[in-house]
Amino acid sequence: MRCVSAIEYLKRFATTGSICPSSTALAQAVFDEVSGLRHEMGEVIFAGIGSGIIARQFLAKTGKTVFIDIDENFCRRFSENVCSENHSVICTDILDYLANHPGGRERTLVCCLPLRGAYFSKEVVDALARESRLGTKIVLFTYLPYGKRSRAYRALAQAEANLYLRRIVLLNVPPAMVYATVAPQAPPWMLDRFFSTRGSD
Ligand SMILES: C[S@@+](CC[C@H](N)C(=O)[O-])C[C@H]1O[C@@H](n2cnc3c(N)ncnc32)[C@H](O)[C@@H]1O
């Protein structure tokens, strides 16, 4: 399986917004979260392939999955791993993709785009809100919690898409939090999977 090297990744800090590729623990946590949201995983749109470490978890999934990144190099590398006819890699801006392919109840959107601080994009958050209104479930991760006063949280809440903290992944640099627009059924401290510490790096 070919993934992007840490140096290549760091060189693209302006678009990745992170200092090194995600860990396998974070990748597993994001995948587990998406698979736990539905009885059967419907269509998955994976935005932000980057190093490919999280995206490659979704290669095990058999249904329709669209992997998207704005960076040609990331897309080209990841395409080498894709062999199912249900999986496609598209090099485009996620905003263009969502404008032309609006979602619905069967869709889960995994958003790996950086959205905090200088990386906040009103256009992207508005697109996520629009998707949520159409019934798409959204899963994303962040290094800093989405407080109720954060711009992304407020913009999504206005579209009745509340972000719920679903998992904390300590084995990642930096530690990460996985959020989804689906409320947990039990308080976080009762979830044995709240702290995802599995993974080898
Ligand atoms: C934090 S990285 C993704 C992390 C990655 N999933 C991993 O496993 O390490 C963010 C990615 O989003 C991509 N990206 C940034 N803006 C984008 C946009 N508007 N549309 C699509 N992809 C975008 C970047 O090129 C980068 O690969």
The ligand as an SDF file (V2000), in Angstrom:
LIG
                    3D

 27 29  0  0  0  0  0  0  0  0999 V2000
   -5.4770   17.1420    7.2700 C   0  0  0  0  0  0  0  0  0  0  0  0
   -5.2350   16.6250    5.6080 S   0  0  0  0  0  0  0  0  0  0  0  0
   -6.0460   15.0780    5.5740 C   0  0  0  0  0  0  0  0  0  0  0  0
   -5.4450   14.0490    6.5170 C   0  0  0  0  0  0  0  0  0  0  0  0
   -5.4690   12.6990    5.9270 C   0  0  0  0  0  0  0  0  0  0  0  0
   -6.8350   12.1950    5.8240 N   0  0  0  0  0  0  0  0  0  0  0  0
   -4.5670   11.6830    6.6300 C   0  0  0  0  0  0  0  0  0  0  0  0
   -4.9110   10.4900    6.6360 O   0  0  0  0  0  0  0  0  0  0  0  0
   -3.5140   12.0430    7.1190 O   0  0  0  0  0  0  0  0  0  0  0  0
   -6.3260   17.6480    4.6880 C   0  0  0  0  0  0  0  0  0  0  0  0
   -6.4370   17.2900    3.2180 C   0  0  0  0  0  0  0  0  0  0  0  0
   -7.5030   18.0450    2.6620 O   0  0  0  0  0  0  0  0  0  0  0  0
   -7.1320   18.4540    1.3430 C   0  0  0  0  0  0  0  0  0  0  0  0
   -7.9400   19.6420    1.0130 N   0  0  0  0  0  0  0  0  0  0  0  0
   -7.7970   20.8940    1.5160 C   0  0  0  0  0  0  0  0  0  0  0  0
   -8.7630   21.6980    0.9990 N   0  0  0  0  0  0  0  0  0  0  0  0
   -9.5080   20.9310    0.1670 C   0  0  0  0  0  0  0  0  0  0  0  0
  -10.6700   21.1930   -0.6400 C   0  0  0  0  0  0  0  0  0  0  0  0
  -11.2290   22.4080   -0.7050 N   0  0  0  0  0  0  0  0  0  0  0  0
  -11.2050   20.1720   -1.3490 N   0  0  0  0  0  0  0  0  0  0  0  0
  -10.6530   18.9310   -1.2970 C   0  0  0  0  0  0  0  0  0  0  0  0
   -9.5550   18.6290   -0.5570 N   0  0  0  0  0  0  0  0  0  0  0  0
   -8.9950   19.6130    0.1760 C   0  0  0  0  0  0  0  0  0  0  0  0
   -5.6440   18.7110    1.4330 C   0  0  0  0  0  0  0  0  0  0  0  0
   -5.0310   18.6320    0.1550 O   0  0  0  0  0  0  0  0  0  0  0  0
   -5.1950   17.6150    2.3930 C   0  0  0  0  0  0  0  0  0  0  0  0
   -4.7950   16.4770    1.6970 O   0  0  0  0  0  0  0  0  0  0  0  0
  1  2  1  0
  2  3  1  0
  2 10  1  0
  3  4  1  0
  4  5  1  0
  5  6  1  0
  5  7  1  0
  7  8  2  0
  7  9  1  0
 10 11  1  0
 11 12  1  0
 11 26  1  0
 12 13  1  0
 13 14  1  0
 13 24  1  0
 14 15  1  0
 14 23  1  0
 15 16  2  0
 16 17  1  0
 17 18  1  0
 17 23  2  0
 18 19  1  0
 18 20  2  0
 20 21  1  0
 21 22  2  0
 22 23  1  0
 24 25  1  0
 24 26  1  0
 26 27  1  0
M  CHG  2   2   1   9  -1
M  END
$$$$
